[in-house]
């Protein structure tokens, strides 16, 4: 049971990670735990659970629920229980609290996205993604009001998510995922803009993949994986500041995240992206990502046999 005196209840004082389970393995568990510990250190947590304690707890929870595939886990590490109601860390005297919440959750479902037909996005209004001088988003913390308000706006507009701009008006990410766009540098690249659906067989030599810098957002683990795969596929890419108008006029756009993997975006603020269907670069990277789950065993951690 989680105490009402726990820091996550008292002030959202916690950090978290979302992790996926595929075919008896946990994808990028080491990366997620590294980021969890970095966030905890930045927040000044004391008496923190060790990596072994957290890993063993994950295995026990998965075993208790019989989960070896098709599951998603929310790992939350709070500053811990307080001896009195207060936001002051001085009253944290018991060490951190670890919460492991596993769910049967498919990649494409009610809480994620449609990775074939794609999704629509809108641009968030007044809520901007904060710079490190205000609140550093590289701390993966539980204070998520900056994400929830744009999500409410998207819900009311009938969109999947909201694009969040930084304080200077450049695109940062969505309220839940990182963003990529693709620009074709010649008219024959990948496929003509004739409304034909992608088959994943096009020539991507003339495509350039762009993603915003992580100055105002969390540099996602799936985002990093996509950049590695793009390099291996010899897809040119740039990491730089990207304006909203560049996304409007992009040939392809997609989001990345652990929960939903790679999701094509077909419309932003009512503007149709490219042909309005998933593009070839997106398809190629989706396929490469799926293959990496099955073949890049050094990117995942094996779950021990359940007794």
C-alpha positions in Angstrom: 0.0 0.0 0.0 1.1 3.5 -0.8 1.0 5.8 2.2 -0.9 9.2 2.0 2.3 10.6 3.5 4.3 9.4 0.4 6.1 12.2 -1.5 4.3 11.2 -4.7 1.0 12.0 -3.0 2.2 15.0 -1.0 3.8 16.9 -3.9 4.3 14.7 -7.0 7.9 14.3 -5.8 8.9 11.3 -7.8 10.6 10.2 -11.1 9.3 7.5 -13.4 10.0 5.3 -16.5 7.7 3.4 -18.9 9.1 0.1 -20.0 7.9 -2.5 -22.5 8.0 -6.3 -22.3 8.4 -8.3 -25.5 8.8 -12.0 -26.0 10.3 -12.7 -22.5 12.6 -9.7 -22.6 12.5 -6.1 -21.3 13.5 -3.7 -24.1 16.2 -1.1 -23.1 15.8 -1.8 -19.4 19.4 -0.6 -18.7 18.8 2.7 -20.5 15.5 3.3 -18.6 17.2 2.5 -15.2 20.1 4.7 -16.0 17.7 7.6 -16.7 15.7 6.8 -13.6 18.8 7.0 -11.4 20.0 10.2 -13.1 16.6 11.8 -12.4 16.7 10.6 -8.8 20.2 12.1 -8.4 19.2 15.4 -9.9 16.3 15.5 -7.5 18.5 14.8 -4.5 16.9 11.5 -3.4 18.6 9.7 -0.5 18.6 6.1 0.5 17.7 5.1 -3.1 17.0 1.5 -4.0 19.9 -0.2 -5.8 19.8 -1.3 -9.4 19.7 -4.9 -8.3 16.8 -4.3 -5.9 14.8 -2.6 -8.6 15.6 -5.3 -11.2 14.7 -8.1 -8.8 11.5 -6.4 -7.9 10.6 -6.1 -11.6 11.1 -9.8 -12.2 9.1 -10.7 -9.1 6.2 -8.5 -10.2 6.2 -9.9 -13.7 6.3 -13.5 -12.4 3.4 -12.8 -10.0 1.3 -11.6 -13.0 2.6 -14.2 -15.5 3.7 -11.4 -17.9 6.3 -12.3 -20.5 5.0 -10.5 -23.5 2.5 -7.7 -24.5 3.0 -5.8 -21.3 3.9 -2.3 -20.3 5.3 -1.3 -16.9 5.3 2.0 -15.2 8.2 2.3 -12.8 7.9 5.1 -10.2 10.6 6.0 -7.7 9.4 8.5 -5.1 11.4 10.4 -2.5 9.6 8.1 0.0 7.2 8.4 2.9 7.3 11.4 5.1 6.9 11.5 8.9 4.5 14.4 8.5 2.5 16.1 5.8 4.8 18.5 4.0 6.6 19.1 0.7 9.9 19.6 2.6 12.4 16.7 1.8 13.7 17.2 5.4 10.8 15.1 6.6 11.7 12.2 4.3 13.3 9.7 6.7 12.5 6.3 5.4 14.2 6.1 2.0 12.7 5.9 -1.5 9.4 4.1 -2.4 9.4 1.9 -5.5 6.1 1.4 -7.4 5.9 -1.1 -10.2 2.7 -1.1 -12.2 2.5 -3.7 -15.0 -0.4 -3.8 -17.4 -1.5 -5.9 -20.4 -1.2 -3.1 -22.9 -0.8 -3.7 -26.7 1.3 -1.3 -28.7 -1.8 -0.1 -30.5 -4.8 0.3 -28.3 -7.2 2.7 -26.5 -4.3 4.2 -24.5 -1.9 4.4 -27.4 -2.2 5.2 -31.1 -2.9 3.8 -34.6 0.4 3.0 -36.1 -1.0 2.2 -39.5 -3.6 4.9 -40.3 -1.9 7.5 -38.2 -3.1 10.3 -35.9 -3.9 14.0 -35.9 -2.2 16.5 -33.8 -2.9 20.1 -32.8 -0.6 22.8 -31.4 -0.9 23.5 -27.7 -2.0 27.1 -26.9 -0.6 28.9 -23.9 1.3 26.0 -22.4 4.9 25.9 -23.6 7.7 23.4 -22.9 10.0 24.9 -20.3 13.7 25.6 -20.7 16.3 24.3 -18.2 16.3 27.8 -16.7 12.8 27.2 -15.6 12.4 23.5 -15.2 14.7 21.0 -16.8 12.7 18.4 -18.7 15.7 16.0 -18.6 14.5 15.2 -15.1 11.8 12.6 -15.8 9.6 13.7 -12.9 6.0 13.2 -11.9 5.0 16.9 -12.0 3.1 16.5 -15.2 0.7 19.4 -15.2 2.7 20.8 -18.2 1.7 17.6 -20.1 -1.8 17.2 -18.8 -3.1 20.7 -19.8 -2.1 20.2 -23.5 -3.5 16.7 -23.5 -6.9 18.1 -22.3 -6.7 20.6 -25.2 -6.1 17.7 -27.6 -9.0 15.7 -26.1 -11.4 18.6 -26.5 -10.2 19.1 -30.1 -10.6 15.5 -31.0 -6.9 15.1 -31.7 -4.5 12.4 -30.4 -2.0 14.8 -28.7 -0.8 18.4 -28.7 2.5 19.6 -30.2 4.3 21.7 -27.6 6.5 24.6 -28.6 9.4 26.0 -26.6 9.4 29.5 -25.2 10.8 30.9 -28.5 8.1 29.2 -30.7 10.2 26.2 -32.0 8.7 22.7 -31.9 9.8 20.7 -28.9 7.8 17.5 -28.7 4.2 16.5 -28.0 2.7 16.3 -24.6 3.6 12.5 -24.5 6.1 11.7 -27.3 9.1 13.0 -29.3 8.6 14.2 -32.8 10.2 13.5 -36.2 9.6 14.9 -39.6 10.8 13.8 -43.1 11.6 16.1 -46.0 12.1 14.8 -49.5 15.0 16.6 -51.3 13.9 15.4 -54.8 10.5 14.7 -56.3 11.2 11.0 -56.9 12.3 10.3 -53.3 10.4 7.4 -51.7 7.2 7.9 -53.6 5.4 10.7 -55.5 2.8 12.7 -53.8 0.0 11.0 -55.6 -1.9 9.5 -52.7 -0.3 6.0 -53.1 0.0 4.2 -49.8 3.5 3.3 -48.6 4.7 -0.2 -49.2 8.1 0.3 -47.5 9.9 -0.4 -50.7 10.8 3.1 -51.9 14.2 4.7 -52.4 14.9 6.9 -49.3 18.3 8.2 -50.5 16.8 11.7 -51.0 15.0 11.9 -47.7 16.2 13.9 -44.7 15.0 13.0 -41.2 14.7 15.9 -38.8 14.0 16.0 -35.0 14.1 18.9 -32.6 17.0 19.3 -30.2 16.4 18.1 -26.7 17.1 21.5 -25.1 13.4 21.8 -24.0 12.3 18.2 -23.9 13.2 14.7 -22.6 15.6 13.0 -25.0 13.6 9.9 -25.4 15.1 6.4 -25.5 12.9 5.5 -28.5 14.0 8.7 -30.2 17.7 7.7 -29.6 16.9 4.2 -31.1 15.4 5.7 -34.2 18.5 7.9 -34.8 20.7 4.8 -34.5 18.5 2.9 -36.9 18.4 5.8 -39.4 22.2 5.9 -39.5 22.3 2.1 -40.1 19.7 2.5 -42.9 21.8 5.3 -44.4 18.9 7.8 -43.9 20.3 11.3 -43.5 19.2 13.0 -40.4 19.5 16.4 -38.6 19.0 17.2 -35.0 18.3 21.0 -34.8 15.6 23.6 -34.0 12.6 23.0 -36.2 9.8 25.5 -36.7 6.1 24.6 -36.8 5.8 25.7 -40.4 8.4 23.1 -41.3 6.2 20.4 -39.7 3.2 21.7 -41.6 5.0 21.4 -44.9 6.8 18.1 -44.1 6.4 15.1 -46.4 6.1 12.7 -43.4 5.8 13.2 -39.6 5.8 10.6 -36.9 6.0 10.4 -33.1 8.2 8.1 -31.0 7.7 6.7 -27.5 8.1 3.5 -25.5 4.3 3.1 -25.2 3.4 3.4 -28.8 6.7 2.9 -30.6 6.6 4.8 -34.0 3.3 6.4 -35.0 2.6 8.3 -38.3 1.1 11.7 -38.1 -1.3 12.5 -41.0 -2.6 15.9 -40.0 -1.4 18.9 -37.9 -3.8 21.7 -37.1 -6.0 20.7 -39.9 -3.2 20.6 -42.5 -2.7 17.2 -44.2 0.9 15.9 -43.9 2.3 14.6 -47.2 -0.2 12.3 -48.9 -2.2 11.9 -45.7 -0.9 8.4 -45.3 2.0 6.7 -43.7 5.2 7.4 -45.7 8.0 5.1 -46.7 10.6 6.4 -44.3 8.2 6.0 -41.4 7.4 2.5 -42.6 11.1 1.5 -43.0 11.9 2.8 -39.5 8.9 1.0 -38.0 10.1 -2.3 -39.6 13.6 -1.7 -38.4 12.4 -1.0 -34.9 10.3 -4.2 -34.8 13.3 -6.2 -36.1 15.5 -4.7 -33.4 13.2 -5.9 -30.7 13.6 -9.5 -31.9 17.2 -9.5 -33.0 19.2 -6.9 -31.0 19.4 -8.9 -27.8 22.0 -6.6 -26.4 19.3 -3.9 -26.3 17.1 -5.9 -23.9 17.2 -7.9 -20.7 16.0 -11.5 -20.4 13.3 -12.2 -17.9 14.2 -15.3 -15.8 12.0 -18.4 -16.1 9.0 -18.3 -13.8 8.9 -21.0 -11.1 
